Amino acid sequence: MLLNTSSKGQELFSHTDSSAAWRLSSHFLKSIPFDQPNLTFCCIGTDRSTGDTLGPLIGTWLKDHPTFPYEVIGTLEQPLHALNLSETTQSIQDRSEAPFVVAIDACLGQLDRIGFILVEDGPLFPGKAVKKELPPIGDLSIKGIVNVSGFMEYTVLQNTRLQVPYKMGKVIVRALLLAWQRHQLKVISNRHDDRNNEYAWK
């Protein structure tokens, strides 16, 4: 995916910022409906290209988490990529109750934006960086800028150092799990307050 940093409604986070996971979790807490049981995370990419491993790394870590309750599509073992994305997108659209989809993918961007995490309302458009026509996917997009765009994008993705998507993926997963845990604590706190209010009227 190519990144146009001039678009409106985007939030950028540097994965090297010491508070990145907390700040990201606060943003996710506002933008992801963790109270919806049909929340789905679509993690796009493939382990055949180091720059494109961000999605499947995140999908693997989320799916391996023992208590993360939401559907995760796209892992290192079963990647969500160009060959099955259209079919997967259609199957999601055909469900009787449409899920809220968080789409995650690597992208290319400006040199000074490498290592930044971009969160944006609306779908992402996979494959643009390598000139592929794939269907848009997602109600919320999370994109990791892994390398520079503008020249031989396919080769650039192939030769991206693994540590870039690996470290960015760790921050995104930590932020998602933290946001989910903060949501759980908020639910428990609200229930406790409701009980106290109920007893106060007795």
Salt bridges, closest charged atoms under 4 A:
ASP17 OD2 - ARG23 NH1 3.38
GLU71 OE1 - ARG95 NH1 2.95
GLU120 OE1 - LYS143 NZ 2.78
GLU153 OE1 - LYS131 NZ 3.70
GLU198 OE2 - LYS202 NZ 3.63
